[in-house]
Amino acid sequence: MVVALVGGGARSGKSRFAIEYAEQRFERPALIATAQAFDEEMAQRIARHRAERRPHWTTLEEPFDIAGVLSREALRFDGFVVDCLTLWLSNVLLTDASRVESEIDRLIAGLAAGPPTVLVTNEVGCGIVPENALARRFRDLAGILNNRVAAIAGEVYWMAFGLPLKIR
């Protein structure tokens, strides 16, 4: 396994499963956290996720440059969990929409050549069609991103009701 992808809906158990999966495979794991605490509720979510991890985990907060972190930190850790791809996509899209496709290309290249990595992602395309252009673009880009990561992943899991379904 060089790349594993864990997807599903909100509160489906994706992060918990990814951490447990990594615990079984990595002695020196790092979590690349893409969330940014713009408000108190998000700060509490981040703190809750951090508290769920065992003390030997290192958290690297990086909202934009996942590929760079994987490259720079590959020798320091024997595996990574990225939580999550859809927050990363949102960060990139809202910062510089013109670079989204090139950043996806850069991420895919970094994952294919990089250290073992477990990626958490949301499936946002199973619901209704969003009412505005930005939300529709995000939904479409998330689908493209998830498809591209799944194409290079050795293992792919779908989370539903807290249970993993191995797709590949």
Residue pairs with C-beta under 8 A, 6 or more apart in sequence:
1 25
1 116
1 154
1 155
2 111
2 112
2 114
2 115
2 116
2 117
2 154
3 111
3 112
3 116
3 117
3 118
3 119
3 149
3 152
3 153
3 154
3 155
4 18
4 21
4 117
4 118
4 119
4 153
4 154
4 155
4 156
4 157
5 118
5 119
5 121
5 146
5 149
5 150
5 153
5 155
5 156
5 157
6 14
6 17
6 18
6 21
6 118
6 119
6 120
6 121
6 157
6 159
6 164
7 14
7 120
7 121
7 122
7 123
7 146
7 156
7 157
7 158
7 159
8 14
8 122
8 123
8 158
8 159
8 160
9 122
9 123
9 126
9 159
9 160
10 122
12 159
12 160
12 161
12 162
13 159
13 161
13 162
13 163
13 164
14 84
14 120
14 121
14 122
14 159
15 49
15 52
15 83
15 84
15 120
16 52
16 162
17 157
17 159
17 164
18 81
18 83
18 118
18 119
18 120
19 31
19 52
19 53
19 57
19 81
21 118
21 157
22 29
22 79
22 80
22 81
22 118
23 29
23 54
25 79
25 116
26 77
26 78
26 79
26 116
27 78
28 56
28 76
28 77
28 78
28 79
29 56
29 57
29 58
29 77
29 78
29 79
29 80
29 81
30 57
30 58
30 59
30 60
30 73
30 76
30 77
30 79
30 80
30 81
31 53
31 57
31 58
31 59
31 60
31 80
31 81
31 82
31 83
32 60
32 62
32 66
32 69
32 70
32 80
32 81
32 82
32 83
33 46
33 49
33 59
33 60
33 61
33 62
33 83
34 62
34 63
34 66
34 82
34 83
34 84
34 85
34 87
34 88
34 91
35 42
35 45
35 46
35 63
35 83
35 84
35 87
36 42
36 63
36 87
36 91
37 43
37 46
49 83
50 59
53 59
58 77
60 69
60 73
62 68
62 69
63 87
63 88
63 91
64 88
64 91
64 92
64 95
64 103
66 82
66 88
66 107
66 110
67 106
67 107
67 109
67 110
67 111
67 114
68 110
69 80
70 80
70 110
70 111
70 114
70 115
70 117
71 110
71 114
73 80
74 114
74 115
77 115
78 115
78 116
79 115
79 116
79 117
79 118
80 115
80 116
80 117
80 118
81 117
81 118
81 119
81 120
82 88
82 117
82 118
82 119
82 120
83 120
84 119
84 120
84 121
84 122
85 119
85 120
85 121
85 122
85 142
85 145
85 146
85 149
86 121
86 122
86 124
86 142
86 145
88 107
89 100
89 104
89 138
89 141
89 142
89 145
90 138
92 99
92 100
92 103
93 100
93 134
93 137
93 138
93 141
97 137
100 141
104 141
104 144
104 145
104 148
108 148
108 149
108 152
111 117
111 119
111 149
111 152
112 152
119 149
119 153
121 142
121 145
121 146
121 149
122 142
123 142
123 146
123 158
124 138
124 139
124 142
124 143
125 139
125 142
125 143
129 136
129 139
130 136
130 138
130 139
150 156
150 167
150 168
153 168
154 168
155 166
155 168
156 166
156 167
156 168
157 164
157 165
157 166
157 167
158 164
158 165
158 167
159 165
